[in-house]
């Protein structure tokens, strides 16, 4: 059986946490920041977790994570 390939685009976007979940970065933080208040931009800086419904999909993309 050959090795499974990791989807490199997913490997750059997701990291595994100690508890086995996946960490992701939040969207809407790259540009047009003038209309977003400071509190919103500050919250977007922190990573979030992948939703439980999406975890099987991410796990399939990252077989060795």
TIVO-2410 file (N, C-alpha, C; in nm, 3 decimals):
# residues 65
REC num residu      c1      c2      c3 atome chaine
REC   1      X   0.085  -0.119   0.000     N      A
REC   1      X   0.000   0.000   0.000    CA      A
REC   1      X   0.090   0.125   0.000     C      A
REC   2      X   0.072   0.214  -0.096     N      A
REC   2      X   0.155   0.335  -0.098    CA      A
REC   2      X   0.113   0.432   0.012     C      A
REC   3      X   0.205   0.522   0.039     N      A
REC   3      X   0.175   0.625   0.138    CA      A
REC   3      X   0.065   0.717   0.086     C      A
REC   4      X  -0.015   0.770   0.180     N      A
REC   4      X  -0.119   0.865   0.142    CA      A
REC   4      X  -0.056   1.004   0.133     C      A
REC   5      X  -0.105   1.082   0.040     N      A
REC   5      X  -0.052   1.217   0.024    CA      A
REC   5      X  -0.131   1.316   0.109     C      A
REC   6      X  -0.058   1.407   0.171     N      A
REC   6      X  -0.118   1.516   0.246    CA      A
REC   6      X  -0.153   1.628   0.149     C      A
REC   7      X  -0.272   1.685   0.164     N      A
REC   7      X  -0.309   1.802   0.084    CA      A
REC   7      X  -0.230   1.920   0.138     C      A
REC   8      X  -0.137   1.971   0.060     N      A
REC   8      X  -0.047   2.074   0.108    CA      A
REC   8      X  -0.121   2.203   0.141     C      A
REC   9      X  -0.228   2.234   0.068     N      A
REC   9      X  -0.303   2.356   0.098    CA      A
REC   9      X  -0.365   2.347   0.237     C      A
REC  10      X  -0.414   2.228   0.274     N      A
REC  10      X  -0.473   2.210   0.408    CA      A
REC  10      X  -0.365   2.212   0.515     C      A
REC  11      X  -0.248   2.158   0.484     N      A
REC  11      X  -0.139   2.154   0.582    CA      A
REC  11      X  -0.094   2.295   0.621     C      A
REC  12      X  -0.109   2.389   0.529     N      A
REC  12      X  -0.069   2.527   0.557    CA      A
REC  12      X  -0.176   2.602   0.636     C      A
REC  13      X  -0.299   2.550   0.636     N      A
REC  13      X  -0.410   2.621   0.700    CA      A
REC  13      X  -0.448   2.566   0.837     C      A
REC  14      X  -0.421   2.438   0.862     N      A
REC  14      X  -0.465   2.374   0.986    CA      A
REC  14      X  -0.348   2.316   1.062     C      A
REC  15      X  -0.357   2.322   1.198     N      A
REC  15      X  -0.258   2.260   1.284    CA      A
REC  15      X  -0.333   2.176   1.387     C      A
REC  16      X  -0.271   2.069   1.431     N      A
REC  16      X  -0.333   1.982   1.530    CA      A
REC  16      X  -0.310   2.039   1.670     C      A
REC  17      X  -0.410   2.034   1.757     N      A
REC  17      X  -0.393   2.078   1.895    CA      A
REC  17      X  -0.354   1.958   1.981     C      A
REC  18      X  -0.319   1.984   2.105     N      A
REC  18      X  -0.282   1.876   2.195    CA      A
REC  18      X  -0.396   1.780   2.222     C      A
REC  19      X  -0.518   1.831   2.220     N      A
REC  19      X  -0.635   1.748   2.248    CA      A
REC  19      X  -0.687   1.674   2.126     C      A
REC  20      X  -0.621   1.689   2.012     N      A
REC  20      X  -0.663   1.616   1.893    CA      A
REC  20      X  -0.756   1.691   1.801     C      A
REC  21      X  -0.788   1.815   1.833     N      A
REC  21      X  -0.872   1.895   1.744    CA      A
REC  21      X  -0.783   1.967   1.643     C      A
REC  22      X  -0.845   2.046   1.556     N      A
REC  22      X  -0.768   2.122   1.457    CA      A
REC  22      X  -0.787   2.270   1.480     C      A
REC  23      X  -0.676   2.343   1.476     N      A
REC  23      X  -0.677   2.488   1.492    CA      A
REC  23      X  -0.679   2.550   1.354     C      A
REC  24      X  -0.752   2.661   1.340     N      A
REC  24      X  -0.759   2.731   1.213    CA      A
REC  24      X  -0.753   2.880   1.240     C      A
REC  25      X  -0.723   2.956   1.136     N      A
REC  25      X  -0.725   3.101   1.150    CA      A
REC  25      X  -0.855   3.156   1.094     C      A
REC  26      X  -0.895   3.270   1.144     N      A
REC  26      X  -1.025   3.326   1.110    CA      A
REC  26      X  -1.020   3.409   0.982     C      A
REC  27      X  -1.131   3.411   0.913     N      A
REC  27      X  -1.142   3.483   0.787    CA      A
REC  27      X  -1.173   3.631   0.812     C      A
REC  28      X  -1.173   3.709   0.706     N      A
REC  28      X  -1.211   3.851   0.707    CA      A
REC  28      X  -1.114   3.940   0.782     C      A
REC  29      X  -0.986   3.906   0.783     N      A
REC  29      X  -0.889   3.986   0.856    CA      A
REC  29      X  -0.778   4.039   0.767     C      A
REC  30      X  -0.788   4.024   0.635     N      A
REC  30      X  -0.674   4.060   0.551    CA      A
REC  30      X  -0.678   4.203   0.497     C      A
REC  31      X  -0.795   4.256   0.471     N      A
REC  31      X  -0.802   4.392   0.416    CA      A
REC  31      X  -0.937   4.453   0.448     C      A
REC  32      X  -0.957   4.579   0.406     N      A
REC  32      X  -1.077   4.659   0.436    CA      A
REC  32      X  -1.100   4.662   0.588     C      A
REC  33      X  -0.998   4.705   0.659     N      A
REC  33      X  -1.009   4.708   0.805    CA      A
REC  33      X  -1.063   4.839   0.859     C      A
REC  34      X  -1.081   4.937   0.773     N      A
REC  34      X  -1.126   5.068   0.822    CA      A
REC  34      X  -1.267   5.063   0.877     C      A
REC  35      X  -1.351   4.978   0.821     N      A
REC  35      X  -1.490   4.970   0.869    CA      A
REC  35      X  -1.508   4.871   0.984     C      A
REC  36      X  -1.403   4.798   1.019     N      A
REC  36      X  -1.411   4.702   1.129    CA      A
REC  36      X  -1.354   4.767   1.254     C      A
REC  37      X  -1.426   4.754   1.365     N      A
REC  37      X  -1.378   4.818   1.487    CA      A
REC  37      X  -1.262   4.738   1.548     C      A
REC  38      X  -1.191   4.802   1.641     N      A
REC  38      X  -1.070   4.744   1.698    CA      A
REC  38      X  -1.098   4.614   1.770     C      A
REC  39      X  -1.211   4.607   1.836     N      A
REC  39      X  -1.247   4.485   1.910    CA      A
REC  39      X  -1.262   4.367   1.815     C      A
REC  40      X  -1.324   4.392   1.701     N      A
REC  40      X  -1.345   4.286   1.602    CA      A
REC  40      X  -1.212   4.239   1.542     C      A
REC  41      X  -1.125   4.332   1.509     N      A
REC  41      X  -0.994   4.298   1.451    CA      A
REC  41      X  -0.910   4.220   1.553     C      A
REC  42      X  -0.919   4.259   1.680     N      A
REC  42      X  -0.844   4.191   1.785    CA      A
REC  42      X  -0.892   4.046   1.801     C      A
REC  43      X  -1.023   4.025   1.791     N      A
REC  43      X  -1.077   3.889   1.802    CA      A
REC  43      X  -1.040   3.803   1.682     C      A
REC  44      X  -1.030   3.865   1.565     N      A
REC  44      X  -0.995   3.790   1.445    CA      A
REC  44      X  -0.849   3.743   1.446     C      A
REC  45      X  -0.766   3.806   1.529     N      A
REC  45      X  -0.626   3.769   1.538    CA      A
REC  45      X  -0.607   3.630   1.597     C      A
REC  46      X  -0.693   3.594   1.691     N      A
REC  46      X  -0.675   3.470   1.764    CA      A
REC  46      X  -0.728   3.352   1.681     C      A
REC  47      X  -0.659   3.238   1.688     N      A
REC  47      X  -0.706   3.122   1.611    CA      A
REC  47      X  -0.833   3.064   1.672     C      A
REC  48      X  -0.911   2.998   1.588     N      A
REC  48      X  -1.030   2.929   1.633    CA      A
REC  48      X  -1.013   2.780   1.611     C      A
REC  49      X  -1.117   2.704   1.642     N      A
REC  49      X  -1.113   2.560   1.620    CA      A
REC  49      X  -1.205   2.524   1.503     C      A
REC  50      X  -1.169   2.418   1.434     N      A
REC  50      X  -1.254   2.367   1.326    CA      A
REC  50      X  -1.380   2.310   1.391     C      A
REC  51      X  -1.495   2.335   1.331     N      A
REC  51      X  -1.622   2.286   1.384    CA      A
REC  51      X  -1.623   2.133   1.386     C      A
REC  52      X  -1.688   2.074   1.485     N      A
REC  52      X  -1.691   1.927   1.493    CA      A
REC  52      X  -1.746   1.861   1.366     C      A
REC  53      X  -1.841   1.925   1.299     N      A
REC  53      X  -1.898   1.868   1.177    CA      A
REC  53      X  -1.797   1.866   1.063     C      A
REC  54      X  -1.698   1.955   1.066     N      A
REC  54      X  -1.599   1.963   0.959    CA      A
REC  54      X  -1.471   1.884   0.989     C      A
REC  55      X  -1.456   1.837   1.113     N      A
REC  55      X  -1.333   1.767   1.149    CA      A
REC  55      X  -1.305   1.642   1.066     C      A
REC  56      X  -1.404   1.558   1.034     N      A
REC  56      X  -1.374   1.441   0.951    CA      A
REC  56      X  -1.318   1.478   0.814     C      A
REC  57      X  -1.366   1.588   0.758     N      A
REC  57      X  -1.317   1.634   0.629    CA      A
REC  57      X  -1.171   1.678   0.637     C      A
REC  58      X  -1.138   1.752   0.743     N      A
REC  58      X  -1.000   1.799   0.760    CA      A
REC  58      X  -0.909   1.681   0.788     C      A
REC  59      X  -0.958   1.584   0.865     N      A
REC  59      X  -0.878   1.465   0.897    CA      A
REC  59      X  -0.845   1.386   0.771     C      A
REC  60      X  -0.937   1.384   0.674     N      A
REC  60      X  -0.913   1.314   0.549    CA      A
REC  60      X  -0.806   1.386   0.466     C      A
REC  61      X  -0.802   1.518   0.475     N      A
REC  61      X  -0.702   1.595   0.401    CA      A
REC  61      X  -0.563   1.584   0.463     C      A
REC  62      X  -0.559   1.560   0.594     N      A
REC  62      X  -0.431   1.552   0.667    CA      A
REC  62      X  -0.418   1.415   0.732     C      A
REC  63      X  -0.386   1.311   0.657     N      A
REC  63      X  -0.384   1.177   0.714    CA      A
REC  63      X  -0.280   1.154   0.822     C      A
REC  64      X  -0.172   1.231   0.824     N      A
REC  64      X  -0.066   1.209   0.922    CA      A
REC  64      X  -0.059   1.317   1.028     C      A
REC  65      X  -0.161   1.402   1.036     N      A
REC  65      X  -0.162   1.510   1.136    CA      A
REC  65      X  -0.204   1.458   1.271     C      A
***
